[in-house]
């Protein structure tokens, strides 16, 4: 004789299991959709990190003749990958050195796309962040050469890599 009570419960468990599986599947689908639709904008963090790296590199062992000389290579000096900047239109770096006493710009050079420079100037002037523009970071440091002449070393960097 077979035990009919054990098999009769299976009929009622199947619809409950199907409902649980549907709830789990829908939850996973919603989680995946929310995760991949969320955009993380790291452009400002990238620009800030780039400015900090350049300032740390040049400000630590500041040498006036190295920066103003014809052979100055920012990428070699600060161990930056020049291919990333040259092959994409997503980054911009501007390096300037201002003499504090005379107020003159001793060195001024930029790498990257010039349009990003205009976007940075606008954002700094208006003191607001435009979400459709490249995100910019501006940092400066006081440095002195061997003769204790003081300079303002300023770095503006921008990232437009989304």
C-alpha positions as CSV (number, residue, x, y, z in Angstrom):
1,X,0.0,0.0,0.0
2,X,1.3,3.4,-1.0
3,X,1.3,6.5,1.2
4,X,-0.9,8.9,-0.7
5,X,-0.3,11.8,1.8
6,X,3.3,12.3,0.7
7,X,2.5,12.7,-3.0
8,X,-0.5,14.9,-2.6
9,X,1.7,17.7,-1.1
10,X,3.9,18.0,-4.2
11,X,1.0,19.5,-6.2
12,X,0.7,22.4,-3.9
13,X,4.5,23.0,-3.6
14,X,5.1,23.4,-7.3
15,X,3.1,26.6,-7.8
16,X,4.8,28.1,-4.8
17,X,8.2,27.2,-6.1
18,X,7.4,28.7,-9.5
19,X,6.3,32.0,-7.9
20,X,9.6,32.1,-5.8
21,X,11.7,31.4,-8.9
22,X,9.9,34.2,-10.8
23,X,10.4,36.6,-7.9
24,X,14.2,35.7,-7.8
25,X,14.5,36.0,-11.6
26,X,12.8,39.4,-11.7
27,X,14.9,40.7,-8.8
28,X,18.1,39.6,-10.5
29,X,17.0,41.3,-13.8
30,X,16.1,44.5,-12.0
31,X,19.4,44.5,-10.2
32,X,21.4,44.0,-13.4
33,X,19.4,46.8,-15.2
34,X,19.9,49.3,-12.4
35,X,23.7,48.4,-12.1
36,X,24.4,48.9,-15.8
37,X,22.3,52.0,-16.2
38,X,24.1,53.8,-13.4
39,X,26.8,56.0,-14.8
40,X,29.9,56.7,-12.7
41,X,31.5,60.0,-13.7
42,X,35.1,59.9,-12.7
43,X,36.4,62.7,-14.9
44,X,36.9,65.2,-12.1
45,X,38.7,62.6,-10.0
46,X,40.9,61.7,-12.9
47,X,41.8,65.3,-13.6
48,X,42.5,66.0,-9.9
49,X,44.7,62.9,-9.7
50,X,46.6,64.0,-12.8
51,X,47.2,67.5,-11.5
52,X,48.4,66.1,-8.1
53,X,50.8,63.7,-9.8
54,X,52.3,66.4,-11.9
55,X,52.7,68.9,-9.0
56,X,54.2,66.2,-6.8
57,X,56.7,65.2,-9.6
58,X,57.8,68.8,-10.5
59,X,57.5,70.4,-7.1
60,X,59.5,67.8,-5.1
61,X,62.9,68.4,-6.8
62,X,62.1,71.7,-8.5
63,X,64.7,72.8,-11.0
64,X,64.0,76.0,-12.9
65,X,66.4,75.1,-15.7
66,X,64.9,71.7,-16.3
67,X,61.4,73.1,-16.8
68,X,62.3,76.2,-18.9
69,X,64.9,74.3,-21.0
70,X,64.2,73.2,-24.6
71,X,64.7,69.5,-23.7
72,X,61.9,69.5,-21.0
73,X,59.6,66.5,-21.5
74,X,56.8,66.4,-19.0
75,X,56.0,62.7,-19.8
76,X,59.5,61.5,-19.1
77,X,60.0,63.7,-16.2
78,X,56.8,62.6,-14.4
79,X,56.5,59.1,-15.8
80,X,53.3,59.7,-17.7
81,X,52.2,57.7,-20.7
82,X,52.3,60.1,-23.7
83,X,50.4,57.7,-26.0
84,X,47.2,58.2,-24.0
85,X,47.3,61.9,-24.4
86,X,48.3,61.9,-28.1
87,X,46.0,59.2,-29.3
88,X,42.8,60.4,-27.6
89,X,41.0,63.8,-27.4
90,X,40.0,63.1,-23.8
91,X,42.8,64.8,-21.8
92,X,44.3,68.2,-21.5
93,X,47.3,69.4,-19.4
94,X,48.5,73.0,-19.1
95,X,51.7,73.7,-17.1
96,X,52.7,77.3,-16.3
97,X,55.5,78.8,-14.2
98,X,55.0,82.4,-13.0
99,X,57.7,84.5,-11.4
100,X,56.3,85.8,-8.2
101,X,58.5,89.0,-8.0
102,X,58.0,90.2,-11.6
103,X,54.6,88.6,-12.2
104,X,55.8,87.4,-15.6
105,X,55.0,84.0,-17.1
106,X,58.3,82.3,-17.4
107,X,57.0,79.0,-18.9
108,X,53.6,78.1,-20.4
109,X,52.8,75.0,-22.4
110,X,49.9,72.7,-23.0
111,X,49.3,69.2,-24.2
112,X,46.0,67.9,-25.5
113,X,43.0,69.5,-27.2
114,X,42.8,73.2,-27.1
115,X,39.0,73.2,-27.0
116,X,39.1,71.7,-23.6
117,X,41.1,74.7,-22.4
118,X,38.2,77.0,-23.3
119,X,35.8,74.7,-21.4
120,X,38.1,74.8,-18.3
121,X,38.4,78.6,-18.5
122,X,34.6,78.9,-18.6
123,X,34.1,76.6,-15.7
124,X,36.7,78.4,-13.6
125,X,35.3,81.8,-14.5
126,X,31.7,80.9,-13.7
127,X,32.7,78.7,-10.7
128,X,30.4,75.9,-11.7
129,X,30.7,72.4,-13.2
130,X,29.2,71.8,-16.6
131,X,28.2,68.2,-16.9
132,X,28.6,68.1,-20.7
133,X,32.1,69.7,-20.6
134,X,35.4,68.1,-19.7
135,X,36.0,68.2,-16.0
136,X,38.9,70.3,-14.9
137,X,41.3,70.5,-12.0
138,X,43.5,73.5,-11.2
139,X,46.3,73.2,-8.7
140,X,49.2,75.4,-7.9
141,X,52.3,75.3,-5.6
142,X,54.9,77.8,-4.6
143,X,58.4,76.7,-5.5
144,X,61.9,78.2,-5.2
145,X,65.0,77.7,-7.3
146,X,68.6,77.5,-6.1
147,X,68.9,81.3,-5.7
148,X,65.6,81.4,-3.6
149,X,63.7,83.1,-6.4
150,X,60.0,82.2,-5.9
151,X,57.7,80.9,-8.6
152,X,54.1,79.8,-8.8
153,X,53.9,76.4,-10.5
154,X,50.3,75.9,-11.8
155,X,48.8,72.8,-13.4
156,X,45.5,72.6,-15.1
157,X,44.4,69.2,-16.2
158,X,41.1,68.0,-17.6
159,X,39.5,64.7,-18.5
160,X,36.7,64.1,-20.9
161,X,36.8,60.3,-20.8
162,X,33.3,59.1,-19.9
